[in-house]
Amino acid sequence: MILERIRQQYPHLTRSQRRLADFIVDSYQDAAFMTAGRLAQSVGVNEATVIRFAQRLGYRGFPEMLEAIQEVVHQDLTPGARLSEEGPAEVPFFAALASQADLLQRAIRQTPPDLVTSLREALGTARQILVVGQGRTAPLVAYLGDALRSLGLPVQSADVGSPGLMALLAAAHSGTAVLGVALDDGDERVARVLTLARRQGARVFALTDSAISPVAQAAERALAVGSSGDDAAPTMAPLVAVIDALAHSLAEEAAEGGAERRRPQPDDVQRVRRFVLSGDDGD
């Protein structure tokens, strides 16, 4: 594959050839339909450099290199073709990638646009944002928190068992947005966090792999990305892609600062801790 040839040869390329390499890697779908002259003009080199670059990669000339670029584009358009072409040892790897792509396509088709609008508005206008998860979702919670903080949003992210979360949750109010992240049906504590936050008037959303999970049911709205059903290897990639998409969609709308947070009282913190850890309402 041409992209692998470029990777191998990149340290040995001239400065002009690296410009060609960078363009092909970043924009191979455009390069696939260019003549040698057009490619040279786009990168700012002469046509002879394009021909030498093709030869450096091991092709007989530009036409053969162009066919290799077009083959990459063809594979993009027919992702399932590789599964029938590869040997048995490679099929599980590509089958797993295809499964992740299918889950993302399903999310694109099944996510209501008004859900995304509602989530963006809630996060963009919140005075305080809490991102909450448990166990194996902890890396996703940290990643989402960092992504939103990079946009200037007032975000705190925490595991449900952390003492800091209890204080933040006790101070949740109508200006708070809470986003729970869950990968399976067992995140009862995350569901209780969302339930309590809704009682206190917060906007509550879920990012989950099941629309019927306890976390999804506890939320005001749930953005559900389907699971592959493989418990040995939880489906993380589609959720990461959704987080990236959410961050990109918020990039131009990030809130600049926020109102001062309400300070929780000690009794409030204890009440929240009991409910989240055990479900005890204190009645």
Secondary structure, 3 states (H helix, E strand, C coil): CHHHHHHHHHHHCCHHHHHHHHHHHHHHHHHCCCCHHHHHHHHCCCHHHHHHHHHHCCCCCHHHHHHHHHHHHHHHHCCCHHHHHCCCCCHHHHHHHHHHHHHHHHHHHHCCHHHHHHHHHHHHHCCEEEEEECHHHHHHHHHHHHHHHCCCCCEEEEECCCHHHHHHHHCCCCCEEEEEEECCCCCHHHHHHHHHHHHCCCEEEEEECCCCCHHHHHCCEEEECCCCCCCCCCCCHHHHHHHHHHHHHHCCCCCCCCCCCCCCCHHHHHHHHHHHHHCCCCC
